Amino acid sequence: MTSNQYYEQIDETFEEVETALETLPDDVDIRCAEGVINATFSNGVVFVFSRQPPTEQLWLATPGGGFHYLWHEDSQRWLDTKSGASFHTFLVEELLQHTGIHLEWDDPAAGNG
């Protein structure tokens, strides 16, 4: 992946994340600055999404831990560097587990959205 491709993918993903969070029934406090999205939910839970240009990764911090994702051109998705889980699917699961909120946000790369 070239640096330009990384920035295109991460920008698109951050826009998708921000839009998805804004559609939630919860009053989410979304703060964006310097390549980081901080989302604070009404129950006090915080999710932090951050760009990592030096490693060309997307990082997600939740109460469940810290997760690192690399873009995979073949599958057209961000995959966890340890488990191989899709960022898209994992975010939906983490939101439900830690906030009780179900996000209708199918993973388009999986062919179901």
N, C-alpha and C positions, 0 to 999 in steps of 0.2 A: 504494500500500500504506500502510495506517496503521501507526503505531508498534506497536499491539497485534498486528496481523497479522504484522509482522516478528518480534516476540518469540515468537509461537506457532510460526511456521515454523522459526525458528532453534533453539528449544527442542526441537522434534520432531526436527529434523535432528541435533542434538548427541546426543540419546538414541539415535537410530539408529546414529550413528557409534560411540558408546561400546559399544553392544551388539554391533555387527559386529566391532569390534576385540577384544572379549572372547571371541569365538567362534574366533578364529584359532588355529592349531596352535602358533604362536610364543608365547613367554612375553613378552607386550608389557607394558611398564611404562606404565600410563595414569595421568596426573596431571591433575586438573581443578581449576581455580581461576580466579575472576574472568573468566568468559567465554572461557576458553582450555582446550583439551585438548592436552596434550603426550603423544605416544605414542612411546616409545623401544623399538625392536625389538632382538632379541638380537644382530643384526649391527652395532648401534650407530647405525643410521639413525634419525633423528627426523622425525616429521611433527607440525606444529603447526596446529591448527584454531582460528580465533579469530573471535569475534563483532565486528562493526564497526557498532554502533548509529548513529553519526552519518551513515554512508553507507548504512545498511541492507544491508550486505553480509556475506558469509561469506568469510573468507580462509583459504587453505591454503598452508602453506609446506612444501616437500619438498626433497630434494637437487636436484630438477629446476627449482626456482625458486619464486616466489611467485605465487599465483593468486587472483583476486578474482571472486566470484560474486554475482549479483543474482537474487532470486526473481522468476520469471516466472509470473504467475497463469495465463495462457493454457495453458502447457505443464505447470504444476504441478511445476516443478523449478528448481533453482539452475543458472544458466548462466554460464559464464565471460564476463567483460566484454569480452575481446579475441577469443577464438576461438569463443565460443558453445557450447563443449563442456559437456555435462552434468556436474555435480559428481560425481554418483553413478558414472557410467561412468569418469570421469577418475581417481577415487580407486582404483578397482579396477585400472586400468592402472598407476598410479604405484606401488601396493603391489607388483605383480608385478615391475615394472622395478627397483625399489630394494631390495626385500627378498626377492624370489623367492617370495613367498607369494601364492597365488591365493585371493582372497576371493569366495565364492559370495554375491554381493549384487547381484541384478538390479535394474535401475532400474524401479520400479513404474510410473512415469509413461510409460515407453516401451511398456508393455503386455506386458512379458515377465517380470513377477514379481509 
